[in-house]
Amino acid sequence: MRKKEHMISPETRAQIRRYFYAEHWKIGTIARELNVHPDAVRNAIESDRFNRTEPMRACITDPYMEFVRQVLDQYPRLRATRIHQMIRERGYTGSVIQLRRAVARLRPAAREPFLKLQAFPAEQAQVDWAHFGQVAVGRARRTLSCFVATLSWSRALYLEFFFDQTMENFLRGHVHAFEDWSGQPRVILYDNLRSAVLERRGNEIHFNRRLMELCAHYHFVARPCQVRAGNQKGRVERAIRYVRESFWPVVPSLPSPNATGRRCSGAIRWRTADVGRRRQPHGCRGIRRRTTTLADSSVHPFPTDLILPCARPNDLCPLRSQRLLDSARSGGTPTDDRRFRHAGANPRRTAEIARHHRTYDRHQLVLDPAHQQALLKTKRKAFETTPGGRLALAAPETKTLLDLAFAQGESAGSQTAQLLKLLDLYGPAALRRATSEALDRNTPRASSVAFLLRKQQRSVPAPMAVDLSRHRKPRLSKSGLTIWRPTMNSPQ
């Protein structure tokens, strides 16, 4: 009878488990509802499996566990193979694999103790670079890096985005951070990056010469961390994480490489809202943070421009970004200018002779119209050598057309090249008429001028072809036409 009560159908067993685990019915309620024995319900829900305790099997290493624990307490880093040799002398007959499992459970965890670092107000700042992937600039892809500086006591945060991590950008980030904080701390902590530490041998350090010049200018001390000890500058590491999680996911758009302003617009709005300054540091909840009083910064900012010798100082109007701008690697802000200085006889006395706008695109010809205009004032004969000058002399109306076309998004270089071809094909008079007509029709494009020129050519009748191959000497007729009279020696 008991055996028959335990024999239930699979459908009834599934219904019992659903009532018990999903509907949370009691065993007696399920037995009355389905008209089965309570033991059948217990068998279906397998409740005895959770209440049954299985005895642990004896292990061959159990008699030696106390000895292994004592050895590991005295020698925490002793290898399991050496312990295996020691317990084999005491009668152990098992393998080293079983012993390794026991040693892994008994070996004390090696945890390095740390001290909580404290900093005084205006005493220390921490600086580091952060990588934020790559961005497309025209046909080039540039690596986007973020210069992050934070004050250790007040957690005041400064960040600035660059397209590279050159020494000039590293120094420029310091200068801009000091301007933003209206002062500088006494000590700045770095890791062992090349912009700060050139070579290290133990505690003897060779610092970067340019960084030492910055320290002498702003009167602070550069202090590197120990090798592979990033925890010593944990405040800036935590600030980088805060920027990645709080600012970067919601940044509206990346800065345009040709926009005005040095810093990322999103970072300016984020810092202006004072979100970074109000954040509460870890472990300081409830502590009121006072304003940090920094040392007064210098009246004259530190020069961060890279000065390089120019091979051809007389030819500064056109500059190739691939050959000169990218190879020099000077300046890293998206709107930085490139300055060229001429030393002359005295290398210490330099004078600026040209300044070009920085481009981060590839194979771009950087032109400054002001340079060309200044050059043409002294060399009027060189005006026709430039494409724009030749076109302006032949058809002055093209200047207005190019300005309007550029305002509508057309490429000035492409439009100039097309107009020069039309000048060679149709001449200056026809080009001037077609340009004026295109301006009247409000279609300032070279394609519109070409269409009007072809239309003018179709409206003019073609000249009559005259065969003069058999005439040698000219004669003026009554109608004014020149007619060639054949001579005796001319072929018939």
ChimeraX attribute file (.defattr): number of C-alpha atoms within 10 A of each C-alpha:
attribute: neighborCount
match mode: 1-to-1
recipient: residues
	/A:1	5
	/A:2	9
	/A:3	7
	/A:4	9
	/A:5	13
	/A:6	17
	/A:7	13
	/A:8	13
	/A:9	9
	/A:10	10
	/A:11	8
	/A:12	14
	/A:13	16
	/A:14	13
	/A:15	14
	/A:16	25
	/A:17	19
	/A:18	14
	/A:19	16
	/A:20	18
	/A:21	11
	/A:22	9
	/A:23	10
	/A:24	11
	/A:25	14
	/A:26	12
	/A:27	19
	/A:28	14
	/A:29	13
	/A:30	20
	/A:31	17
	/A:32	11
	/A:33	10
	/A:34	12
	/A:35	9
	/A:36	18
	/A:37	18
	/A:38	17
	/A:39	15
	/A:40	21
	/A:41	25
	/A:42	17
	/A:43	15
	/A:44	20
	/A:45	19
	/A:46	12
	/A:47	11
	/A:48	10
	/A:49	10
	/A:50	7
	/A:51	8
	/A:52	8
	/A:53	8
	/A:54	7
	/A:55	6
	/A:56	6
	/A:57	6
	/A:58	8
	/A:59	9
	/A:60	14
	/A:61	18
	/A:62	9
	/A:63	11
	/A:64	15
	/A:65	15
	/A:66	11
	/A:67	12
	/A:68	21
	/A:69	18
	/A:70	12
	/A:71	16
	/A:72	18
	/A:73	13
	/A:74	9
	/A:75	12
	/A:76	15
	/A:77	13
	/A:78	14
	/A:79	12
	/A:80	20
	/A:81	12
	/A:82	10
	/A:83	18
	/A:84	21
	/A:85	12
	/A:86	15
	/A:87	17
	/A:88	12
	/A:89	9
	/A:90	10
	/A:91	9
	/A:92	16
	/A:93	12
	/A:94	14
	/A:95	12
	/A:96	15
	/A:97	12
	/A:98	13
	/A:99	21
	/A:100	16
	/A:101	12
	/A:102	18
	/A:103	19
	/A:104	11
	/A:105	10
	/A:106	17
	/A:107	18
	/A:108	14
	/A:109	10
	/A:110	8
	/A:111	6
	/A:112	5
	/A:113	5
	/A:114	8
	/A:115	5
	/A:116	6
	/A:117	11
	/A:118	9
	/A:119	12
	/A:120	10
	/A:121	18
	/A:122	20
	/A:123	19
	/A:124	23
	/A:125	26
	/A:126	27
	/A:127	22
	/A:128	19
	/A:129	21
	/A:130	18
	/A:131	15
	/A:132	13
	/A:133	9
	/A:134	12
	/A:135	13
	/A:136	13
	/A:137	15
	/A:138	13
	/A:139	11
	/A:140	12
	/A:141	14
	/A:142	17
	/A:143	15
	/A:144	18
	/A:145	19
	/A:146	22
	/A:147	22
	/A:148	23
	/A:149	28
	/A:150	26
	/A:151	24
	/A:152	26
	/A:153	20
	/A:154	24
	/A:155	22
	/A:156	21
	/A:157	26
	/A:158	25
	/A:159	23
	/A:160	23
	/A:161	26
	/A:162	22
	/A:163	20
	/A:164	20
	/A:165	21
	/A:166	16
	/A:167	21
	/A:168	20
	/A:169	24
	/A:170	22
	/A:171	19
	/A:172	22
	/A:173	24
	/A:174	22
	/A:175	20
	/A:176	17
	/A:177	21
	/A:178	22
	/A:179	15
	/A:180	12
	/A:181	19
	/A:182	14
	/A:183	19
	/A:184	27
	/A:185	25
	/A:186	18
	/A:187	17
	/A:188	21
	/A:189	21
	/A:190	23
	/A:191	22
	/A:192	21
	/A:193	13
	/A:194	12
	/A:195	20
	/A:196	23
	/A:197	19
	/A:198	13
	/A:199	14
	/A:200	12
	/A:201	7
	/A:202	8
	/A:203	7
	/A:204	8
	/A:205	15
	/A:206	12
	/A:207	19
	/A:208	16
	/A:209	13
	/A:210	15
	/A:211	17
	/A:212	16
	/A:213	12
	/A:214	20
	/A:215	17
	/A:216	11
	/A:217	15
	/A:218	23
	/A:219	18
	/A:220	18
	/A:221	16
	/A:222	19
	/A:223	18
	/A:224	19
	/A:225	14
	/A:226	14
	/A:227	10
	/A:228	9
	/A:229	11
	/A:230	15
	/A:231	14
	/A:232	19
	/A:233	20
	/A:234	14
	/A:235	23
	/A:236	26
	/A:237	21
	/A:238	15
	/A:239	23
	/A:240	23
	/A:241	14
	/A:242	14
	/A:243	19
	/A:244	15
	/A:245	11
	/A:246	14
	/A:247	16
	/A:248	16
	/A:249	9
	/A:250	10
	/A:251	14
	/A:252	10
	/A:253	10
	/A:254	14
	/A:255	18
	/A:256	13
	/A:257	21
	/A:258	15
	/A:259	12
	/A:260	12
	/A:261	14
	/A:262	17
	/A:263	18
	/A:264	23
	/A:265	19
	/A:266	17
	/A:267	20
	/A:268	14
	/A:269	12
	/A:270	15
	/A:271	16
	/A:272	11
	/A:273	11
	/A:274	13
	/A:275	14
	/A:276	20
	/A:277	16
	/A:278	13
	/A:279	13
	/A:280	15
	/A:281	16
	/A:282	8
	/A:283	8
	/A:284	9
	/A:285	8
	/A:286	7
	/A:287	9
	/A:288	9
	/A:289	15
	/A:290	9
	/A:291	11
	/A:292	18
	/A:293	15
	/A:294	17
	/A:295	18
	/A:296	15
	/A:297	18
	/A:298	15
	/A:299	6
	/A:300	8
	/A:301	15
	/A:302	16
	/A:303	12
	/A:304	19
	/A:305	16
	/A:306	14
	/A:307	14
	/A:308	12
	/A:309	10
	/A:310	13
	/A:311	7
	/A:312	7
	/A:313	13
	/A:314	9
	/A:315	9
	/A:316	18
	/A:317	18
	/A:318	15
	/A:319	16
	/A:320	15
	/A:321	19
	/A:322	16
	/A:323	12
	/A:324	12
	/A:325	20
	/A:326	16
	/A:327	9
	/A:328	14
	/A:329	15
	/A:330	24
	/A:331	27
	/A:332	23
	/A:333	24
	/A:334	23
	/A:335	20
	/A:336	19
	/A:337	16
	/A:338	18
	/A:339	18
	/A:340	20
	/A:341	17
	/A:342	18
	/A:343	13
	/A:344	10
	/A:345	8
	/A:346	8
	/A:347	8
	/A:348	8
	/A:349	10
	/A:350	14
	/A:351	11
	/A:352	10
	/A:353	12
	/A:354	16
	/A:355	15
	/A:356	19
	/A:357	15
	/A:358	22
	/A:359	24
	/A:360	24
	/A:361	18
	/A:362	17
	/A:363	13
	/A:364	16
	/A:365	14
	/A:366	17
	/A:367	15
	/A:368	16
	/A:369	11
	/A:370	10
	/A:371	15
	/A:372	17
	/A:373	13
	/A:374	10
	/A:375	14
	/A:376	16
	/A:377	11
	/A:378	9
	/A:379	10
	/A:380	12
	/A:381	9
	/A:382	14
	/A:383	19
	/A:384	15
	/A:385	10
	/A:386	12
	/A:387	14
	/A:388	19
	/A:389	18
	/A:390	16
	/A:391	22
	/A:392	16
	/A:393	13
	/A:394	17
	/A:395	21
	/A:396	15
	/A:397	18
	/A:398	27
	/A:399	16
	/A:400	15
	/A:401	22
	/A:402	22
	/A:403	13
	/A:404	18
	/A:405	18
	/A:406	16
	/A:407	12
	/A:408	11
	/A:409	8
	/A:410	16
	/A:411	12
	/A:412	15
	/A:413	12
	/A:414	10
	/A:415	19
	/A:416	18
	/A:417	15
	/A:418	15
	/A:419	24
	/A:420	19
	/A:421	12
	/A:422	18
	/A:423	19
	/A:424	10
	/A:425	12
	/A:426	14
	/A:427	14
	/A:428	18
	/A:429	12
	/A:430	18
	/A:431	26
	/A:432	19
	/A:433	16
	/A:434	24
	/A:435	29
	/A:436	18
	/A:437	16
	/A:438	21
	/A:439	18
	/A:440	10
	/A:441	10
	/A:442	12
	/A:443	16
	/A:444	26
	/A:445	22
	/A:446	25
	/A:447	14
	/A:448	17
	/A:449	27
	/A:450	20
	/A:451	13
	/A:452	19
	/A:453	20
	/A:454	12
	/A:455	12
	/A:456	13
	/A:457	13
	/A:458	10
	/A:459	8
	/A:460	8
	/A:461	7
	/A:462	8
	/A:463	6
	/A:464	6
	/A:465	6
	/A:466	7
	/A:467	8
	/A:468	11
	/A:469	10
	/A:470	13
	/A:471	15
	/A:472	14
	/A:473	11
	/A:474	12
	/A:475	12
	/A:476	10
	/A:477	10
	/A:478	7
	/A:479	6
	/A:480	8
	/A:481	10
	/A:482	12
	/A:483	15
	/A:484	17
	/A:485	14
	/A:486	16
	/A:487	12
	/A:488	7
	/A:489	7
	/A:490	11
	/A:491	9
	/A:492	8
